[in-house]
Amino acid sequence: MSVQRIHLHLSKESLSFGRQLARAKKTSISKLVEGFFMGGRNHARSGKPFSGRWAGKVALRAPEKSDCRGIRLAKKYP
């Protein structure tokens, strides 16, 4: 695969976050962007809807403290 140069216009906040993320993952911003594009391409080709790709991969955690609003809603909508 040949490498080509592109130019991106990013806000200061997103660039700062990108640098922190790249540093944490021990990679470059270019590799992060390339991974984002390649990951999106694979999902587009899969033909599965979003709900099908994520089914069973997310678990809800119990609230750490008493959730009065949640308790009221659970009683109202059983």
mmCIF file of the N, C-alpha and C atoms, coordinates in Angstrom:
data_MODEL
# 
_entry.id   MODEL 
# 
loop_
_atom_site.group_PDB 
_atom_site.id 
_atom_site.type_symbol 
_atom_site.label_atom_id 
_atom_site.label_alt_id 
_atom_site.label_comp_id 
_atom_site.label_asym_id 
_atom_site.label_entity_id 
_atom_site.label_seq_id 
_atom_site.pdbx_PDB_ins_code 
_atom_site.Cartn_x 
_atom_site.Cartn_y 
_atom_site.Cartn_z 
_atom_site.occupancy 
_atom_site.B_iso_or_equiv 
_atom_site.pdbx_formal_charge 
_atom_site.auth_seq_id 
_atom_site.auth_comp_id 
_atom_site.auth_asym_id 
_atom_site.auth_atom_id 
_atom_site.pdbx_PDB_model_num 
ATOM 1   N N  . MET A 1 1  ? 0.845   -1.159 0.000  1.00 0.00 ? 1  MET A N  1 
ATOM 2   C CA . MET A 1 1  ? 0.000   0.000  0.000  1.00 0.00 ? 1  MET A CA 1 
ATOM 3   C C  . MET A 1 1  ? 0.900   1.234  0.000  1.00 0.00 ? 1  MET A C  1 
ATOM 4   N N  . SER A 1 2  ? 0.627   2.147  -0.898 1.00 0.00 ? 2  SER A N  1 
ATOM 5   C CA . SER A 1 2  ? 1.416   3.372  -0.927 1.00 0.00 ? 2  SER A CA 1 
ATOM 6   C C  . SER A 1 2  ? 0.825   4.390  0.049  1.00 0.00 ? 2  SER A C  1 
ATOM 7   N N  . VAL A 1 3  ? 1.689   5.192  0.601  1.00 0.00 ? 3  VAL A N  1 
ATOM 8   C CA . VAL A 1 3  ? 1.276   6.184  1.575  1.00 0.00 ? 3  VAL A CA 1 
ATOM 9   C C  . VAL A 1 3  ? 1.137   7.528  0.888  1.00 0.00 ? 3  VAL A C  1 
ATOM 10  N N  . GLN A 1 4  ? 0.036   8.225  1.176  1.00 0.00 ? 4  GLN A N  1 
ATOM 11  C CA . GLN A 1 4  ? -0.181  9.553  0.620  1.00 0.00 ? 4  GLN A CA 1 
ATOM 12  C C  . GLN A 1 4  ? -0.427  10.532 1.749  1.00 0.00 ? 4  GLN A C  1 
ATOM 13  N N  . ARG A 1 5  ? -0.095  11.775 1.505  1.00 0.00 ? 5  ARG A N  1 
ATOM 14  C CA . ARG A 1 5  ? -0.263  12.824 2.508  1.00 0.00 ? 5  ARG A CA 1 
ATOM 15  C C  . ARG A 1 5  ? -1.603  13.515 2.306  1.00 0.00 ? 5  ARG A C  1 
ATOM 16  N N  . ILE A 1 6  ? -2.301  13.760 3.434  1.00 0.00 ? 6  ILE A N  1 
ATOM 17  C CA . ILE A 1 6  ? -3.544  14.536 3.384  1.00 0.00 ? 6  ILE A CA 1 
ATOM 18  C C  . ILE A 1 6  ? -3.452  15.634 4.435  1.00 0.00 ? 6  ILE A C  1 
ATOM 19  N N  . HIS A 1 7  ? -4.306  16.615 4.332  1.00 0.00 ? 7  HIS A N  1 
ATOM 20  C CA . HIS A 1 7  ? -4.346  17.708 5.303  1.00 0.00 ? 7  HIS A CA 1 
ATOM 21  C C  . HIS A 1 7  ? -5.704  17.696 5.990  1.00 0.00 ? 7  HIS A C  1 
ATOM 22  N N  . LEU A 1 8  ? -5.689  17.768 7.304  1.00 0.00 ? 8  LEU A N  1 
ATOM 23  C CA . LEU A 1 8  ? -6.918  17.813 8.095  1.00 0.00 ? 8  LEU A CA 1 
ATOM 24  C C  . LEU A 1 8  ? -6.967  19.123 8.862  1.00 0.00 ? 8  LEU A C  1 
ATOM 25  N N  . HIS A 1 9  ? -8.149  19.662 9.001  1.00 0.00 ? 9  HIS A N  1 
ATOM 26  C CA . HIS A 1 9  ? -8.352  20.857 9.816  1.00 0.00 ? 9  HIS A CA 1 
ATOM 27  C C  . HIS A 1 9  ? -9.091  20.427 11.073 1.00 0.00 ? 9  HIS A C  1 
ATOM 28  N N  . LEU A 1 10 ? -8.412  20.570 12.229 1.00 0.00 ? 10 LEU A N  1 
ATOM 29  C CA . LEU A 1 10 ? -8.976  20.136 13.503 1.00 0.00 ? 10 LEU A CA 1 
ATOM 30  C C  . LEU A 1 10 ? -8.970  21.296 14.486 1.00 0.00 ? 10 LEU A C  1 
ATOM 31  N N  . SER A 1 11 ? -9.915  21.276 15.404 1.00 0.00 ? 11 SER A N  1 
ATOM 32  C CA . SER A 1 11 ? -9.920  22.273 16.470 1.00 0.00 ? 11 SER A CA 1 
ATOM 33  C C  . SER A 1 11 ? -8.766  21.970 17.429 1.00 0.00 ? 11 SER A C  1 
ATOM 34  N N  . LYS A 1 12 ? -8.394  22.957 18.219 1.00 0.00 ? 12 LYS A N  1 
ATOM 35  C CA . LYS A 1 12 ? -7.310  22.760 19.185 1.00 0.00 ? 12 LYS A CA 1 
ATOM 36  C C  . LYS A 1 12 ? -7.656  21.667 20.183 1.00 0.00 ? 12 LYS A C  1 
ATOM 37  N N  . GLU A 1 13 ? -8.937  21.628 20.592 1.00 0.00 ? 13 GLU A N  1 
ATOM 38  C CA . GLU A 1 13 ? -9.355  20.628 21.574 1.00 0.00 ? 13 GLU A CA 1 
ATOM 39  C C  . GLU A 1 13 ? -9.251  19.211 21.012 1.00 0.00 ? 13 GLU A C  1 
ATOM 40  N N  . SER A 1 14 ? -9.718  19.024 19.772 1.00 0.00 ? 14 SER A N  1 
ATOM 41  C CA . SER A 1 14 ? -9.680  17.672 19.201 1.00 0.00 ? 14 SER A CA 1 
ATOM 42  C C  . SER A 1 14 ? -8.250  17.245 18.909 1.00 0.00 ? 14 SER A C  1 
ATOM 43  N N  . LEU A 1 15 ? -7.396  18.178 18.500 1.00 0.00 ? 15 LEU A N  1 
ATOM 44  C CA . LEU A 1 15 ? -5.995  17.838 18.260 1.00 0.00 ? 15 LEU A CA 1 
ATOM 45  C C  . LEU A 1 15 ? -5.302  17.458 19.562 1.00 0.00 ? 15 LEU A C  1 
ATOM 46  N N  . SER A 1 16 ? -5.591  18.203 20.626 1.00 0.00 ? 16 SER A N  1 
ATOM 47  C CA . SER A 1 16 ? -5.011  17.895 21.929 1.00 0.00 ? 16 SER A CA 1 
ATOM 48  C C  . SER A 1 16 ? -5.462  16.511 22.402 1.00 0.00 ? 16 SER A C  1 
ATOM 49  N N  . PHE A 1 17 ? -6.758  16.225 22.242 1.00 0.00 ? 17 PHE A N  1 
ATOM 50  C CA . PHE A 1 17 ? -7.276  14.912 22.631 1.00 0.00 ? 17 PHE A CA 1 
ATOM 51  C C  . PHE A 1 17 ? -6.640  13.815 21.776 1.00 0.00 ? 17 PHE A C  1 
ATOM 52  N N  . GLY A 1 18 ? -6.492  14.059 20.476 1.00 0.00 ? 18 GLY A N  1 
ATOM 53  C CA . GLY A 1 18 ? -5.874  13.080 19.591 1.00 0.00 ? 18 GLY A CA 1 
ATOM 54  C C  . GLY A 1 18 ? -4.447  12.769 19.987 1.00 0.00 ? 18 GLY A C  1 
ATOM 55  N N  . ARG A 1 19 ? -3.705  13.799 20.355 1.00 0.00 ? 19 ARG A N  1 
ATOM 56  C CA . ARG A 1 19 ? -2.320  13.582 20.799 1.00 0.00 ? 19 ARG A CA 1 
ATOM 57  C C  . ARG A 1 19 ? -2.277  12.750 22.071 1.00 0.00 ? 19 ARG A C  1 
ATOM 58  N N  . GLN A 1 20 ? -3.172  13.066 23.020 1.00 0.00 ? 20 GLN A N  1 
ATOM 59  C CA . GLN A 1 20 ? -3.212  12.298 24.271 1.00 0.00 ? 20 GLN A CA 1 
ATOM 60  C C  . GLN A 1 20 ? -3.576  10.843 24.007 1.00 0.00 ? 20 GLN A C  1 
ATOM 61  N N  . LEU A 1 21 ? -4.553  10.628 23.129 1.00 0.00 ? 21 LEU A N  1 
ATOM 62  C CA . LEU A 1 21 ? -4.982  9.268  22.809 1.00 0.00 ? 21 LEU A CA 1 
ATOM 63  C C  . LEU A 1 21 ? -3.869  8.491  22.113 1.00 0.00 ? 21 LEU A C  1 
ATOM 64  N N  . ALA A 1 22 ? -3.191  9.150  21.172 1.00 0.00 ? 22 ALA A N  1 
ATOM 65  C CA . ALA A 1 22 ? -2.095  8.491  20.467 1.00 0.00 ? 22 ALA A CA 1 
ATOM 66  C C  . ALA A 1 22 ? -0.970  8.142  21.435 1.00 0.00 ? 22 ALA A C  1 
ATOM 67  N N  . ARG A 1 23 ? -0.668  9.054  22.339 1.00 0.00 ? 23 ARG A N  1 
ATOM 68  C CA . ARG A 1 23 ? 0.385   8.804  23.328 1.00 0.00 ? 23 ARG A CA 1 
ATOM 69  C C  . ARG A 1 23 ? 0.002   7.628  24.231 1.00 0.00 ? 23 ARG A C  1 
ATOM 70  N N  . ALA A 1 24 ? -1.265  7.587  24.636 1.00 0.00 ? 24 ALA A N  1 
ATOM 71  C CA . ALA A 1 24 ? -1.722  6.497  25.510 1.00 0.00 ? 24 ALA A CA 1 
ATOM 72  C C  . ALA A 1 24 ? -1.675  5.156  24.798 1.00 0.00 ? 24 ALA A C  1 
ATOM 73  N N  . LYS A 1 25 ? -1.964  5.151  23.506 1.00 0.00 ? 25 LYS A N  1 
ATOM 74  C CA . LYS A 1 25 ? -1.957  3.905  22.734 1.00 0.00 ? 25 LYS A CA 1 
ATOM 75  C C  . LYS A 1 25 ? -0.593  3.604  22.125 1.00 0.00 ? 25 LYS A C  1 
ATOM 76  N N  . LYS A 1 26 ? 0.371   4.498  22.378 1.00 0.00 ? 26 LYS A N  1 
ATOM 77  C CA . LYS A 1 26 ? 1.742   4.356  21.866 1.00 0.00 ? 26 LYS A CA 1 
ATOM 78  C C  . LYS A 1 26 ? 1.752   4.206  20.347 1.00 0.00 ? 26 LYS A C  1 
ATOM 79  N N  . THR A 1 27 ? 1.070   5.126  19.686 1.00 0.00 ? 27 THR A N  1 
ATOM 80  C CA . THR A 1 27 ? 1.014   5.136  18.228 1.00 0.00 ? 27 THR A CA 1 
ATOM 81  C C  . THR A 1 27 ? 0.988   6.590  17.762 1.00 0.00 ? 27 THR A C  1 
ATOM 82  N N  . SER A 1 28 ? 0.827   6.804  16.478 1.00 0.00 ? 28 SER A N  1 
ATOM 83  C CA . SER A 1 28 ? 0.781   8.161  15.931 1.00 0.00 ? 28 SER A CA 1 
ATOM 84  C C  . SER A 1 28 ? -0.655  8.566  15.640 1.00 0.00 ? 28 SER A C  1 
ATOM 85  N N  . ILE A 1 29 ? -0.865  9.858  15.496 1.00 0.00 ? 29 ILE A N  1 
ATOM 86  C CA . ILE A 1 29 ? -2.195  10.351 15.136 1.00 0.00 ? 29 ILE A CA 1 
ATOM 87  C C  . ILE A 1 29 ? -2.581  9.822  13.759 1.00 0.00 ? 29 ILE A C  1 
ATOM 88  N N  . SER A 1 30 ? -1.603  9.731  12.867 1.00 0.00 ? 30 SER A N  1 
ATOM 89  C CA . SER A 1 30 ? -1.878  9.203  11.527 1.00 0.00 ? 30 SER A CA 1 
ATOM 90  C C  . SER A 1 30 ? -2.422  7.783  11.586 1.00 0.00 ? 30 SER A C  1 
ATOM 91  N N  . LYS A 1 31 ? -1.834  6.966  12.450 1.00 0.00 ? 31 LYS A N  1 
ATOM 92  C CA . LYS A 1 31 ? -2.310  5.581  12.587 1.00 0.00 ? 31 LYS A CA 1 
ATOM 93  C C  . LYS A 1 31 ? -3.711  5.535  13.186 1.00 0.00 ? 31 LYS A C  1 
ATOM 94  N N  . LEU A 1 32 ? -4.012  6.462  14.121 1.00 0.00 ? 32 LEU A N  1 
ATOM 95  C CA . LEU A 1 32 ? -5.359  6.524  14.689 1.00 0.00 ? 32 LEU A CA 1 
ATOM 96  C C  . LEU A 1 32 ? -6.386  6.855  13.611 1.00 0.00 ? 32 LEU A C  1 
ATOM 97  N N  . VAL A 1 33 ? -6.071  7.852  12.789 1.00 0.00 ? 33 VAL A N  1 
ATOM 98  C CA . VAL A 1 33 ? -6.993  8.266  11.726 1.00 0.00 ? 33 VAL A CA 1 
ATOM 99  C C  . VAL A 1 33 ? -7.156  7.143  10.705 1.00 0.00 ? 33 VAL A C  1 
ATOM 100 N N  . GLU A 1 34 ? -6.057  6.511  10.342 1.00 0.00 ? 34 GLU A N  1 
ATOM 101 C CA . GLU A 1 34 ? -6.128  5.400  9.390  1.00 0.00 ? 34 GLU A CA 1 
ATOM 102 C C  . GLU A 1 34 ? -6.966  4.255  9.956  1.00 0.00 ? 34 GLU A C  1 
ATOM 103 N N  . GLY A 1 35 ? -6.794  3.958  11.230 1.00 0.00 ? 35 GLY A N  1 
ATOM 104 C CA . GLY A 1 35 ? -7.591  2.910  11.869 1.00 0.00 ? 35 GLY A CA 1 
ATOM 105 C C  . GLY A 1 35 ? -9.067  3.265  11.886 1.00 0.00 ? 35 GLY A C  1 
ATOM 106 N N  . PHE A 1 36 ? -9.373  4.537  12.103 1.00 0.00 ? 36 PHE A N  1 
ATOM 107 C CA . PHE A 1 36 ? -10.764 4.985  12.082 1.00 0.00 ? 36 PHE A CA 1 
ATOM 108 C C  . PHE A 1 36 ? -11.383 4.750  10.707 1.00 0.00 ? 36 PHE A C  1 
ATOM 109 N N  . PHE A 1 37 ? -10.665 5.134  9.652  1.00 0.00 ? 37 PHE A N  1 
ATOM 110 C CA . PHE A 1 37 ? -11.187 4.942  8.298  1.00 0.00 ? 37 PHE A CA 1 
ATOM 111 C C  . PHE A 1 37 ? -11.324 3.466  7.947  1.00 0.00 ? 37 PHE A C  1 
ATOM 112 N N  . MET A 1 38 ? -10.337 2.673  8.290  1.00 0.00 ? 38 MET A N  1 
ATOM 113 C CA . MET A 1 38 ? -10.384 1.250  7.957  1.00 0.00 ? 38 MET A CA 1 
ATOM 114 C C  . MET A 1 38 ? -11.467 0.534  8.768  1.00 0.00 ? 38 MET A C  1 
ATOM 115 N N  . GLY A 1 39 ? -11.666 0.916  10.011 1.00 0.00 ? 39 GLY A N  1 
ATOM 116 C CA . GLY A 1 39 ? -12.707 0.314  10.836 1.00 0.00 ? 39 GLY A CA 1 
ATOM 117 C C  . GLY A 1 39 ? -14.088 0.615  10.290 1.00 0.00 ? 39 GLY A C  1 
ATOM 118 N N  . GLY A 1 40 ? -14.312 1.833  9.855  1.00 0.00 ? 40 GLY A N  1 
ATOM 119 C CA . GLY A 1 40 ? -15.590 2.214  9.265  1.00 0.00 ? 40 GLY A CA 1 
ATOM 120 C C  . GLY A 1 40 ? -15.866 1.468  7.986  1.00 0.00 ? 40 GLY A C  1 
ATOM 121 N N  . ARG A 1 41 ? -14.829 1.249  7.209  1.00 0.00 ? 41 ARG A N  1 
ATOM 122 C CA . ARG A 1 41 ? -14.987 0.527  5.940  1.00 0.00 ? 41 ARG A CA 1 
ATOM 123 C C  . ARG A 1 41 ? -15.409 -0.910 6.196  1.00 0.00 ? 41 ARG A C  1 
ATOM 124 N N  . ASN A 1 42 ? -14.843 -1.539 7.209  1.00 0.00 ? 42 ASN A N  1 
ATOM 125 C CA . ASN A 1 42 ? -15.208 -2.925 7.513  1.00 0.00 ? 42 ASN A CA 1 
ATOM 126 C C  . ASN A 1 42 ? -16.656 -3.025 7.978  1.00 0.00 ? 42 ASN A C  1 
ATOM 127 N N  . HIS A 1 43 ? -17.127 -2.048 8.775  1.00 0.00 ? 43 HIS A N  1 
ATOM 128 C CA . HIS A 1 43 ? -18.507 -2.074 9.232  1.00 0.00 ? 43 HIS A CA 1 
ATOM 129 C C  . HIS A 1 43 ? -19.469 -1.842 8.075  1.00 0.00 ? 43 HIS A C  1 
ATOM 130 N N  . ALA A 1 44 ? -19.100 -0.985 7.144  1.00 0.00 ? 44 ALA A N  1 
ATOM 131 C CA . ALA A 1 44 ? -19.976 -0.705 6.016  1.00 0.00 ? 44 ALA A CA 1 
ATOM 132 C C  . ALA A 1 44 ? -20.117 -1.945 5.130  1.00 0.00 ? 44 ALA A C  1 
ATOM 133 N N  . ARG A 1 45 ? -19.070 -2.736 5.048  1.00 0.00 ? 45 ARG A N  1 
ATOM 134 C CA . ARG A 1 45 ? -19.108 -3.926 4.199  1.00 0.00 ? 45 ARG A CA 1 
ATOM 135 C C  . ARG A 1 45 ? -19.806 -5.110 4.857  1.00 0.00 ? 45 ARG A C  1 
ATOM 136 N N  . SER A 1 46 ? -19.918 -5.079 6.177  1.00 0.00 ? 46 SER A N  1 
ATOM 137 C CA . SER A 1 46 ? -20.454 -6.244 6.878  1.00 0.00 ? 46 SER A CA 1 
ATOM 138 C C  . SER A 1 46 ? -21.914 -6.507 6.531  1.00 0.00 ? 46 SER A C  1 
ATOM 139 N N  . GLY A 1 47 ? -22.675 -5.447 6.214  1.00 0.00 ? 47 GLY A N  1 
ATOM 140 C CA . GLY A 1 47 ? -24.077 -5.614 5.862  1.00 0.00 ? 47 GLY A CA 1 
ATOM 141 C C  . GLY A 1 47 ? -24.993 -5.779 7.058  1.00 0.00 ? 47 GLY A C  1 
ATOM 142 N N  . LYS A 1 48 ? -24.423 -5.845 8.271  1.00 0.00 ? 48 LYS A N  1 
ATOM 143 C CA . LYS A 1 48 ? -25.231 -5.984 9.467  1.00 0.00 ? 48 LYS A CA 1 
ATOM 144 C C  . LYS A 1 48 ? -25.622 -4.601 9.975  1.00 0.00 ? 48 LYS A C  1 
ATOM 145 N N  . PRO A 1 49 ? -26.822 -4.470 10.523 1.00 0.00 ? 49 PRO A N  1 
ATOM 146 C CA . PRO A 1 49 ? -27.194 -3.185 11.125 1.00 0.00 ? 49 PRO A CA 1 
ATOM 147 C C  . PRO A 1 49 ? -26.411 -2.953 12.419 1.00 0.00 ? 49 PRO A C  1 
ATOM 148 N N  . PHE A 1 50 ? -26.393 -1.723 12.874 1.00 0.00 ? 50 PHE A N  1 
ATOM 149 C CA . PHE A 1 50 ? -25.670 -1.354 14.092 1.00 0.00 ? 50 PHE A CA 1 
ATOM 150 C C  . PHE A 1 50 ? -26.084 -2.231 15.269 1.00 0.00 ? 50 PHE A C  1 
ATOM 151 N N  . SER A 1 51 ? -27.392 -2.436 15.438 1.00 0.00 ? 51 SER A N  1 
ATOM 152 C CA . SER A 1 51 ? -27.872 -3.233 16.572 1.00 0.00 ? 51 SER A CA 1 
ATOM 153 C C  . SER A 1 51 ? -27.371 -4.673 16.480 1.00 0.00 ? 51 SER A C  1 
ATOM 154 N N  . GLY A 1 52 ? -27.231 -5.192 15.274 1.00 0.00 ? 52 GLY A N  1 
ATOM 155 C CA . GLY A 1 52 ? -26.727 -6.550 15.108 1.00 0.00 ? 52 GLY A CA 1 
ATOM 156 C C  . GLY A 1 52 ? -25.255 -6.670 15.444 1.00 0.00 ? 52 GLY A C  1 
ATOM 157 N N  . ARG A 1 53 ? -24.472 -5.631 15.128 1.00 0.00 ? 53 ARG A N  1 
ATOM 158 C CA . ARG A 1 53 ? -23.036 -5.660 15.430 1.00 0.00 ? 53 ARG A CA 1 
ATOM 159 C C  . ARG A 1 53 ? -22.764 -5.540 16.919 1.00 0.00 ? 53 ARG A C  1 
ATOM 160 N N  . TRP A 1 54 ? -23.630 -4.845 17.668 1.00 0.00 ? 54 TRP A N  1 
ATOM 161 C CA . TRP A 1 54 ? -23.387 -4.592 19.076 1.00 0.00 ? 54 TRP A CA 1 
ATOM 162 C C  . TRP A 1 54 ? -24.218 -5.469 20.009 1.00 0.00 ? 54 TRP A C  1 
ATOM 163 N N  . ALA A 1 55 ? -25.074 -6.322 19.488 1.00 0.00 ? 55 ALA A N  1 
ATOM 164 C CA . ALA A 1 55 ? -25.939 -7.151 20.324 1.00 0.00 ? 55 ALA A CA 1 
ATOM 165 C C  . ALA A 1 55 ? -25.102 -8.035 21.249 1.00 0.00 ? 55 ALA A C  1 
ATOM 166 N N  . GLY A 1 56 ? -25.382 -7.966 22.539 1.00 0.00 ? 56 GLY A N  1 
ATOM 167 C CA . GLY A 1 56 ? -24.701 -8.813 23.516 1.00 0.00 ? 56 GLY A CA 1 
ATOM 168 C C  . GLY A 1 56 ? -23.324 -8.344 23.916 1.00 0.00 ? 56 GLY A C  1 
ATOM 169 N N  . LYS A 1 57 ? -22.841 -7.213 23.407 1.00 0.00 ? 57 LYS A N  1 
ATOM 170 C CA . LYS A 1 57 ? -21.492 -6.748 23.720 1.00 0.00 ? 57 LYS A CA 1 
ATOM 171 C C  . LYS A 1 57 ? -21.469 -5.667 24.792 1.00 0.00 ? 57 LYS A C  1 
ATOM 172 N N  . VAL A 1 58 ? -22.631 -5.189 25.183 1.00 0.00 ? 58 VAL A N  1 
ATOM 173 C CA . VAL A 1 58 ? -22.709 -4.126 26.179 1.00 0.00 ? 58 VAL A CA 1 
ATOM 174 C C  . VAL A 1 58 ? -23.514 -4.621 27.369 1.00 0.00 ? 58 VAL A C  1 
ATOM 175 N N  . ALA A 1 59 ? -22.994 -4.397 28.562 1.00 0.00 ? 59 ALA A N  1 
ATOM 176 C CA . ALA A 1 59 ? -23.703 -4.784 29.779 1.00 0.00 ? 59 ALA A CA 1 
ATOM 177 C C  . ALA A 1 59 ? -23.929 -3.547 30.637 1.00 0.00 ? 59 ALA A C  1 
ATOM 178 N N  . LEU A 1 60 ? -25.119 -3.404 31.163 1.00 0.00 ? 60 LEU A N  1 
ATOM 179 C CA . LEU A 1 60 ? -25.416 -2.293 32.050 1.00 0.00 ? 60 LEU A CA 1 
ATOM 180 C C  . LEU A 1 60 ? -24.912 -2.620 33.440 1.00 0.00 ? 60 LEU A C  1 
ATOM 181 N N  . ARG A 1 61 ? -24.365 -1.624 34.104 1.00 0.00 ? 61 ARG A N  1 
ATOM 182 C CA . ARG A 1 61 ? -23.885 -1.840 35.468 1.00 0.00 ? 61 ARG A CA 1 
ATOM 183 C C  . ARG A 1 61 ? -24.902 -1.283 36.455 1.00 0.00 ? 61 ARG A C  1 
ATOM 184 N N  . ALA A 1 62 ? -24.919 -1.848 37.618 1.00 0.00 ? 62 ALA A N  1 
ATOM 185 C CA . ALA A 1 62 ? -25.837 -1.396 38.666 1.00 0.00 ? 62 ALA A CA 1 
ATOM 186 C C  . ALA A 1 62 ? -25.368 -0.041 39.187 1.00 0.00 ? 62 ALA A C  1 
ATOM 187 N N  . PRO A 1 63 ? -26.296 0.840  39.518 1.00 0.00 ? 63 PRO A N  1 
ATOM 188 C CA . PRO A 1 63 ? -25.886 2.143  40.056 1.00 0.00 ? 63 PRO A CA 1 
ATOM 189 C C  . PRO A 1 63 ? -25.163 1.978  41.388 1.00 0.00 ? 63 PRO A C  1 
ATOM 190 N N  . GLU A 1 64 ? -24.179 2.869  41.617 1.00 0.00 ? 64 GLU A N  1 
ATOM 191 C CA . GLU A 1 64 ? -23.381 2.774  42.842 1.00 0.00 ? 64 GLU A CA 1 
ATOM 192 C C  . GLU A 1 64 ? -24.156 3.216  44.069 1.00 0.00 ? 64 GLU A C  1 
ATOM 193 N N  . LYS A 1 65 ? -25.021 4.183  43.906 1.00 0.00 ? 65 LYS A N  1 
ATOM 194 C CA . LYS A 1 65 ? -25.798 4.662  45.048 1.00 0.00 ? 65 LYS A CA 1 
ATOM 195 C C  . LYS A 1 65 ? -27.278 4.634  44.693 1.00 0.00 ? 65 LYS A C  1 
ATOM 196 N N  . SER A 1 66 ? -28.112 4.931  45.660 1.00 0.00 ? 66 SER A N  1 
ATOM 197 C CA . SER A 1 66 ? -29.546 4.913  45.459 1.00 0.00 ? 66 SER A CA 1 
ATOM 198 C C  . SER A 1 66 ? -29.948 5.877  44.351 1.00 0.00 ? 66 SER A C  1 
ATOM 199 N N  . ASP A 1 67 ? -30.697 5.381  43.408 1.00 0.00 ? 67 ASP A N  1 
ATOM 200 C CA . ASP A 1 67 ? -31.153 6.176  42.275 1.00 0.00 ? 67 ASP A CA 1 
ATOM 201 C C  . ASP A 1 67 ? -32.655 6.366  42.408 1.00 0.00 ? 67 ASP A C  1 
ATOM 202 N N  . CYS A 1 68 ? -33.056 7.439  43.081 1.00 0.00 ? 68 CYS A N  1 
ATOM 203 C CA . CYS A 1 68 ? -34.475 7.672  43.363 1.00 0.00 ? 68 CYS A CA 1 
ATOM 204 C C  . CYS A 1 68 ? -35.292 7.767  42.078 1.00 0.00 ? 68 CYS A C  1 
ATOM 205 N N  . ARG A 1 69 ? -34.769 8.481  41.106 1.00 0.00 ? 69 ARG A N  1 
ATOM 206 C CA . ARG A 1 69 ? -35.506 8.654  39.850 1.00 0.00 ? 69 ARG A CA 1 
ATOM 207 C C  . ARG A 1 69 ? -35.676 7.313  39.139 1.00 0.00 ? 69 ARG A C  1 
ATOM 208 N N  . GLY A 1 70 ? -34.605 6.518  39.126 1.00 0.00 ? 70 GLY A N  1 
ATOM 209 C CA . GLY A 1 70 ? -34.677 5.211  38.490 1.00 0.00 ? 70 GLY A CA 1 
ATOM 210 C C  . GLY A 1 70 ? -35.669 4.291  39.175 1.00 0.00 ? 70 GLY A C  1 
ATOM 211 N N  . ILE A 1 71 ? -35.706 4.334  40.490 1.00 0.00 ? 71 ILE A N  1 
ATOM 212 C CA . ILE A 1 71 ? -36.654 3.505  41.253 1.00 0.00 ? 71 ILE A CA 1 
ATOM 213 C C  . ILE A 1 71 ? -38.085 3.921  40.946 1.00 0.00 ? 71 ILE A C  1 
ATOM 214 N N  . ARG A 1 72 ? -38.344 5.245  40.897 1.00 0.00 ? 72 ARG A N  1 
ATOM 215 C CA . ARG A 1 72 ? -39.688 5.734  40.575 1.00 0.00 ? 72 ARG A CA 1 
ATOM 216 C C  . ARG A 1 72 ? -40.103 5.286  39.172 1.00 0.00 ? 72 ARG A C  1 
ATOM 217 N N  . LEU A 1 73 ? -39.184 5.407  38.226 1.00 0.00 ? 73 LEU A N  1 
ATOM 218 C CA . LEU A 1 73 ? -39.524 5.013  36.852 1.00 0.00 ? 73 LEU A CA 1 
ATOM 219 C C  . LEU A 1 73 ? -39.768 3.507  36.751 1.00 0.00 ? 73 LEU A C  1 
ATOM 220 N N  . ALA A 1 74 ? -38.962 2.717  37.483 1.00 0.00 ? 74 ALA A N  1 
ATOM 221 C CA . ALA A 1 74 ? -39.160 1.263  37.463 1.00 0.00 ? 74 ALA A CA 1 
ATOM 222 C C  . ALA A 1 74 ? -40.511 0.870  38.027 1.00 0.00 ? 74 ALA A C  1 
ATOM 223 N N  . LYS A 1 75 ? -40.976 1.590  39.062 1.00 0.00 ? 75 LYS A N  1 
ATOM 224 C CA . LYS A 1 75 ? -42.299 1.310  39.626 1.00 0.00 ? 75 LYS A CA 1 
ATOM 225 C C  . LYS A 1 75 ? -43.408 1.734  38.674 1.00 0.00 ? 75 LYS A C  1 
ATOM 226 N N  . LYS A 1 76 ? -43.201 2.869  37.993 1.00 0.00 ? 76 LYS A N  1 
ATOM 227 C CA . LYS A 1 76 ? -44.220 3.406  37.100 1.00 0.00 ? 76 LYS A CA 1 
ATOM 228 C C  . LYS A 1 76 ? -44.343 2.577  35.827 1.00 0.00 ? 76 LYS A C  1 
ATOM 229 N N  . TYR A 1 77 ? -43.201 2.102  35.301 1.00 0.00 ? 77 TYR A N  1 
ATOM 230 C CA . TYR A 1 77 ? -43.201 1.328  34.045 1.00 0.00 ? 77 TYR A CA 1 
ATOM 231 C C  . TYR A 1 77 ? -42.585 -0.050 34.293 1.00 0.00 ? 77 TYR A C  1 
ATOM 232 N N  . PRO A 1 78 ? -43.383 -0.971 34.836 1.00 0.00 ? 78 PRO A N  1 
ATOM 233 C CA . PRO A 1 78 ? -42.820 -2.304 35.174 1.00 0.00 ? 78 PRO A CA 1 
ATOM 234 C C  . PRO A 1 78 ? -42.469 -3.137 33.968 1.00 0.00 ? 78 PRO A C  1 
# 
